[in-house]
């Protein structure tokens, strides 16, 4: 019986060069053997092949020469005769349904003839593995030594090129510094921040006012700190179950700082696995001072391996004047006491609890408003408080999941029942195309604005104070399906809680449908004494998919020069054919 042959998903394109000084042969040799630091080996190979040139290695995430050329400020011509390129060939899927995709390349190794102004360079792009074994794209810039230079010195002309690229990248300041085991700039995060403001944030009014004053007062109070003889630094912790406003509040803070008369930079820390990473973060923060440093999920950053180094950097011998730190966590109880109980590092904690009954009613009203123009979905106002009642202890994220799952189930059932009735199918299209509001979209409707829009007064409105009968509710399909989806979510919550060894209610309980808030399901405090636990029922956690690493804002086209849309495969960026 003929054995099956395994095929690689993409072929390596390019022929082996006959040039005796080919760098490709060295590249192939390096990756065909155990790796230590391939950058060192490749640099050595380049110096051997180009003995009269100065070799300058530039991380593409820092200064991307191909992006600079793609923007029209330089030219880069792919050279396939001197050295063989290594490229993955792939299909780039269309951005929208109904469109056609196209072919594209992901370049791992290539040689370019690079020209900037009237100066010529040789550029090698290579994906290499450093000691962290994480692939990094490096641009190796080769330039013949000019007068007064040696092959082991810096190239003045290459430095001028790098400086020009750096200034071009920073020209509009439309980015946020992000550390994800290395520094990068993110335009995508900057764009998200620009959409956020305090009008979009739904929080307890007292807490919201405190957060608005928090950062502004700190950065305006340098003289106060100096007058008191204390370091001008501060740290706070945002904690609470996932999906209840920590992220949108951080974005609103970042936006507030970015539009000040004297803008304050934000450094956003996503991952820092080693003590060296912690060192790089604080070194850069001191250079950028005054600045805001945000540690996302700090319980994954300050670990047993890095805790001592973090503490030394936070309050050691180095001065951290002008640095404000905000750390977020879904699990305050997991934080090292050196973080959560040391006022000199993080002096206040802000709790973002589960939404209250009133807030849940308002969220249901938001969905009802979205569905008002959908005649196939009957959603009267009397359902809002009933739905809010059975979703007690749900975060906004869980409530969103319940609504989406309910509407998708209804759409699926009607499509199956009417698969031969094109009219019914057309009507269901309008159901499945309902805009699914994100938490940010929901937050756009402030509590006060929603009350005015819908004339909601939960404490006095007779519709809300009189509980509808079970028969009244069961008449509505959206209610029947919502009950089922809430039970599924509660069962999931109970399973997760059981795996963690904690308690969590499961199923739709009779007391939930009674719309009663109990002391154990609600705690709105938000000062520095807040802690988790205290007899409260375990909160549900929303488990989101692992985030892919965000491509560097200035390296998204590191595989080529085309400015068209790109797609990724296994973390590799494909650039469409030009």
C-alpha positions, 0 to 999 in steps of 0.5 A: 500500500502506497504510503501517504506523503506529507506536504508543507502548506507553502513552498519555499520560493527561490533558487540557490545562488551560485554566488560564492559569497552568498549569504543565503547558504549561511542563513540555511546553515544557521537554521539547519542546526541548533540555535543559540542566537542566530542574529550573531551568526547572521551578522558574522556571515554578512561581515564575511560576505561584505568585508568592506561594509559596515553592518548595522542591525535595526529591529523592524519594530523600531525603524522599518526601512521597508515601510519607509520605502512603501511611503515613498521616502526611499526605494527598495528593489528586491534582489533575487540574483545575488541572494535567494529569498525565502518566502511563504506563499499564501492566500489572503482572505477577503476582508468582507464576504462577497469579495475575492481574496488574493495571493501574497508573500510572507518574506522571511529572508531577502536582499534589497537594493535600497536608495535614500536621497542619493545614497545607496545601501544594501538591505537584508531582511531576516526573521531571526531567533534571539535567546528568547526563541521568539522570532524577530524581524531584523533589517541589516543595513550595509554601507561601505565605510566612508572616510574616517570610518572602519567596518567596526564603527558606526556608519554616519549615513546609516545613522542619518537614515535611521534618524530620518525614519524615526522622526517620520514615525513619530511625526504625528504622535498618533500612537501609544507606546506598548510593551509586549516583551519589547517596546513598540508603537501602536496606532490601533490602540491610539485610535481606540483611545480617541473614541473613548471619553468619560461620557461613555463610561457607566460607573457609580457617580462618586467613583466616576468623579474620583477617577476623573480627578485622579490623574489630572490632580496628580500631574498638576500637583508636582509643587504639592509633592515637592512642598511636602518633601515626598516623591512625585509618584503614585500607584493605584489598582483597578480590580473586579470581575472581568467585563465591568468597566476597567478597560473603558475607564483606562481608555478614558483616562488615556484620552484625557491625558492625550488632549491636555494642553501639555499632553501626558504620554501613556506606556501600556504594559501587556507582558514582561516575562523577565527581570530585564523586561521590568528594567526596560520598562522603568528605564523608559518610563523615567525618560518619558516622565511625566507619564502614565504607566498602565500594567494590564493584568499585573498578576501576570506581570509581577510573578515570583520570578520578577517580584523582587526586581519590580519592587526595587524598580518601583521604590528603590534607589532610582527616582520615579518622579512624575510616574503614575502607575495604574495596575488592573487585575481581575483577581485582587486576591492573587496579588502579592501582598507587596503590591496590594498592601504596600501604600508606597507602591499602590496606595489606593484600590478601586473596585469595579463590581458587578452591575446593580439591578438598576444598571442591568435594567438600563442595559436591557432597555438598551437592547430593547431600544436596539430591537424596536425596529425589528418587528419579528422580535417582540420585546415589551418594556415589562421584560426588562426588569424580569431579564435583569432579575434573572441575570443577577451577579452577571457582568456586562460582558455576561449579559451581552453574551446572554442577549447575543446567544438568545437572538442567534438561537431565535434566528436559527430556529426560525430559519430552520422552520422556514427554510422553504419560505424565502420571505421568512428567511429574508425577514430573519436576515434582519434579525441576524444582522442586528448590530451587536453592541459592544461594551463601549457601545453600551457605555455610550448611553449614560445612566442619566441619558438613558433614563431621559431617553426611556423615561425609566424610574425603577423605584417609582414606575408602576410597571417596574414595581409590579411584578408581571405574572409568569404567564405574562412573560412566557408569551414572549419568545425572547423571554423563553429563550433568554431563560434558557441561555441564562441557565446555560451561562450559570451552569458554565459559571458553576462548573468554572467555580467548582474547578476553582474550588469556590462556590457559584450559584447555578441555574435560574433560581426562584429568588432571581426572578423576584428581582431582589438585590441582597447585601451579598450580591451588591457592594458599591464601595470603591475606596482603598479598603475594598477587598474581594471576598467578605462573604460575597458570592464568587463572581463569574469570569469571562474567559476571552480567547488569547489575544494575538500579538498586535503587529507593530504599528510601523512593521505591519508590512515588514514582508514587502512594500505593497500598501494593500491589506494583509492577513496572517497565517500562524503569526506570519504576515502575508502582504498582497502582490502589487 
